Amino acid sequence: MPSLYFENDTRYYRLTIEKDLLDYWVVVCTYGGKKNNLGNMKKYPFIRLCEALKKVNSITDKRYKRKYKPKNH
């Protein structure tokens, strides 16, 4: 699936939705600094796709509130 990519002056944030081996929908959040090698990843598993999309919407809203801009990546 395609990913969403956000960044501000110093940080980036990427969201993807994937299916895992147990047939769960997993929202994968990868984030970190653009000018250093610091970063992390979080995974949120969901049984239903609609639940995963709600999480993506929630995270996207939070990124906009924190002044991140969407980027084509």
C-alpha positions as CSV (number, residue, x, y, z in Angstrom):
1,M,0.0,0.0,0.0
2,P,1.1,3.6,-0.5
3,S,2.5,5.5,2.4
4,L,1.9,9.0,3.7
5,Y,4.9,11.1,4.3
6,F,5.0,14.3,6.4
7,E,7.9,16.6,7.4
8,N,8.7,19.8,9.0
9,D,12.0,21.7,9.1
10,T,13.8,19.1,11.2
11,R,11.6,15.9,11.5
12,Y,9.9,13.4,9.2
13,Y,7.0,11.0,9.8
14,R,5.8,8.2,7.5
15,L,2.6,6.1,7.8
16,T,1.9,2.9,6.0
17,I,-0.8,0.3,6.3
18,E,0.2,-3.4,5.8
19,K,-1.2,-6.8,6.3
20,D,0.9,-9.1,8.6
21,L,1.2,-12.9,8.6
22,L,-1.7,-13.3,10.9
23,D,-4.0,-11.3,8.6
24,Y,-4.1,-8.2,10.8
25,W,-4.0,-4.7,9.4
26,V,-1.0,-2.9,10.8
27,V,-0.4,0.8,10.8
28,V,3.4,1.4,10.8
29,C,4.7,4.8,11.9
30,T,8.3,5.6,11.2
31,Y,9.6,8.9,12.4
32,G,12.9,10.7,13.2
33,G,15.2,13.6,12.6
34,K,16.2,14.7,9.1
35,K,19.6,15.9,10.1
36,N,20.6,13.0,12.3
37,N,20.2,9.2,12.4
38,L,17.8,9.2,15.4
39,G,14.4,7.7,14.8
40,N,11.9,5.1,15.8
41,M,9.1,2.9,14.6
42,K,5.7,2.0,16.1
43,K,3.2,-0.6,14.9
44,Y,-0.5,-0.6,15.7
45,P,-2.3,-3.9,14.8
46,F,-6.0,-3.9,13.9
47,I,-8.5,-6.6,12.9
48,R,-10.5,-4.4,10.6
49,L,-9.3,-2.1,8.0
50,C,-11.8,0.6,9.1
51,E,-10.1,0.7,12.5
52,A,-6.7,1.1,10.9
53,L,-7.9,3.9,8.8
54,K,-9.3,5.7,11.8
55,K,-5.9,5.5,13.4
56,V,-4.3,6.9,10.3
57,N,-6.8,9.8,10.3
58,S,-6.0,10.4,14.0
59,I,-2.3,10.5,13.4
60,T,-2.6,12.6,10.3
61,D,-4.7,15.2,12.3
62,K,-2.0,15.3,14.9
63,R,0.8,15.8,12.3
64,Y,-1.1,18.8,10.9
65,K,-1.6,20.3,14.3
66,R,2.2,20.0,14.9
67,K,2.9,21.9,11.6
68,Y,4.0,19.0,9.5
69,K,3.5,19.3,5.8
70,P,2.6,16.4,3.5
71,K,5.3,15.5,0.9
72,N,5.3,13.2,-2.1
73,H,7.9,10.6,-1.3
